[in-house]
Amino acid sequence: MNGIVRKRIAIVIGFAAVAAVASQVLFAQPKPNHSAISTTLLASLAPPALVSASPASGATSTQPKITWSTTSISVILSPGESTSSSLTFTSSQKLSSASLSVVPQIASFVTVQPNSIANVAANQAQSVQLLFSIPTAAALGTYDGTLQLKSGTTTFPQTVKVIVNVWPRVTDAQLGISLQYPPSLFVVRPNERPDELLIQSSASRINLGGFLPEGSTETLSGFIIGVSRRGYPKTFTLTQWLLDTYPYSTVATSSVISISGIQSYRITFQEEIGAGEPTLVIPTGGDVIEITYASTFDPSSIEDQNGMAIYNKVLQTVHVQ
């Protein structure tokens, strides 16, 4: 073997050695973690997780809760009259820049005092007064509205219903009494009973007996609130007065109420025509004033229930002179 051949063999062996070393280096490197790459890639492509908007356990609404001492106020006034009503409210949280107002439907009749409060402490009663004043030219009727509380630009849902009844007033010097009544009713003074005043649901005379003679202008439908005054010289006791005035009637119910500071009595009778219809008895100055309710309607009817409701409201306005 000559020298040239030996050199070529040496070169081949050298290349083979280098190739072997290189293969060991390459195959000794760790294999890529395809599972980890896939997981990372999927995570990067996935949409962002949604953040729940639900409040944490035990969390409550941030809006304060307003509690009023009453949910409704109703007054009965005649044109030119005025009155006031007081109430309170509490807030579950501190309020700033609070304001109170009524809706436009009743704003011409009602003033709120105070109408603004710089700071309202939490859970402490705040006094409010409503001043009612009816202009002399006000139209008769019933006006409904609400009293509202605001803090800044927030109007709270808790309100107070306010009802303003603008009713006419009738005063009778002979009877020594004044009272108010809904403008839908009619005042009638019977010719045969000048000492009696009737407030009734019809302009025509209401026949309570259930029979109309031929050619009569009376009506068989309606209710009557009657006011009368009779002398009674005895010392008044309800028992004796009933024996003297209604000797053949049986009292079903009796209760004591105050009218113009006078102890008065509300009674009903039984086992007779008009049983269950109330009579208010007001003893005063040797006389007795009676305010009665009578109706042609069935006692269970809506019409009679409405009539009784009006009767009860009228009693609230009675003033004995």
C-alpha angles and dihedrals in degrees: 000000000000126000096260093057091048091052092052092050090050092051092051092049090050093052090048091053092050090049092051093051092048092050091052091052093049097045092045092064114102118260117250115261099240091178092058092046091051092049092049092047094050091048091053091051097045117101117256115272115262116246112224115240092202114119119249117268110287094016117138137194114290094220113100119244115233119209120193124202088232134017098213142022124196127185134181116210138158125224109287094023130113140189140161139229130199129211140155139222135197130202124212088219137034114274131202130197092014120179134186127205144152125236119265093256091073102020092106090060104036133060122187121217119225097020094181134033122189095206132010116196118225118262094001121121114247117202121228129182127202115207114203120199124167117205114232090241095049116133115246117250144081121297121196127197145132140251111230135196123209134183111198104314095338118102111199118228094225106093139162119240111230121196120189114192111195103196133169118250125223121200123191117189093192092055091039092225142107129194143161128239138183113276089237090070130079132230114224128182110199113225091217093050109042089167091062134077124198127200109189145167094243134052087220122074111272115228109213094183096075097236129093122200116228113281094015119151092204124111130228095210129075147049134269132210105201126197121193138161125208132179117250113180096182125091102271123248120155093230094053094042091053091050091050098042105031105022095160098044129094119219114231100182137006131184136169121238134166121243117182087340091305120125103242136174134230112203139172129198131219139210096029142083108295093020111175095025110126130242123195114211118200116182111204136160099336092317135090122220117205124197110188137183122214130170142181090213129099109264091237095050125108089236092058093045090053091048092051091049090054091047091054092049092049090053089058090062099048116124120184112212 
